[in-house]
Amino acid sequence: MAGHIAVLNAGSSSVKFAVYDARAEATPVALVRGQIAGLGTKPVLAAFAADGRELKPSRAVPAGADHAQAIDAIVANLPDWVSGFRLLGAGHRVTH
C-alpha cells in the first residue's frame, strides 16, 4: 500500500519529526526530517528533504505555539513537502 509513516519526538520545547515511505525496503529512508524549536516563545520550523535541501514552510507556526499547534503546522506542511502524501500511521518516540 502506497503511503507514508510519520515519526515524532516531542521534547520540552521542541518537536522533531521524520516522514518515511511505507514501501521502503529493510532500512527505510526518511523523505523529510526536521524540527520545530522554541515552543512557547518564538517557534522556528526547519525541514529538510532526503537530499539535504531545505524545505520552506507554506504554513507558519504561530508565535507562542504549543506542542499541538506545532504538530498541526507539521501536518499542514507535509503535502507540500512530500509528493502524493498519504499518512498511513504515526509513531512517537518515548524514552524513560
N, C-alpha and C positions, 0 to 999 in steps of 0.2 A: 504494500500500500504506500503510495507516494505521500509524503508529508514530512513534518519537522518535529523535533523534540527540543524543548527549551529547558535549560537548567539554570536555576537561580541560587544565589548565595547572598542572603541578606545579613549585613553586619549592623553595627550600632548606628552608623551614619552613612551607609552606602548599600547599594545593591549591585552585585556583579552578575553578569549573565552570559550565556552562550547558547547558540542555536545550532543543532546538528541535523543533517539529512537523515531521516529514519531509514533510508535504504542503504546506508553506508555499510561497508564490509566489517570485518572483525574489529578494526580500530576506527571508530567514527572520527571524522574531521569536522571541526567547528566551521560553519559557514560565516558566522558572525559572533564576535565576542566584544564585551565592553563593560562599562560600569557607569553608575550614577553616584558620584561622591558629593558630600556636603549636604546631606539631607537635614532638613530642619533649619538650614541657613540659606546658603546660595548653592543650590544643586548644579552640578556640571555633568552633562552627559557626554561620554566618549564611547564611540563604537568603531569597530574595525572589521573589514572583510577578511576572509582567509588569506588573501594575498597581501595583507598589511595596509591596504588602502583605507584611509579614514572615511567613515560614512557620516554624512551630515544629517542631522535630525530634521524632519519636516514638522514635527510636533515638539514643542519645547516642554521642559519640566518647569512647573510653576515655582516661583520663589517660595521658600519655606516648605517645600513639598515633604510629605511623609513617605513611608515605605509603600503604602497603597498607591499613592499618586505617582511614585517613581515606576512602579510595575505597570501602571496604566500607560505611562509615557513609553516605556519599552515596547509593550504590546502594540500600541498605536503606530510605532515606527517600523515594526518588523515587516509589514507588507511592502514597504518602500525599499527595504534593505535586502530582502530575500525573495527572489523571483518565484512566483507561484506559492507563496507562503500559505501553509495549511498546518495549523497546530494539531498534532495528534496526542501530545501529552507534555506534561511539565513535571520537573522534579526540583526539590530544594535540598541543598547540602546542609546537613545537620552535624554539628560536632559537639562533643561533651567534654 
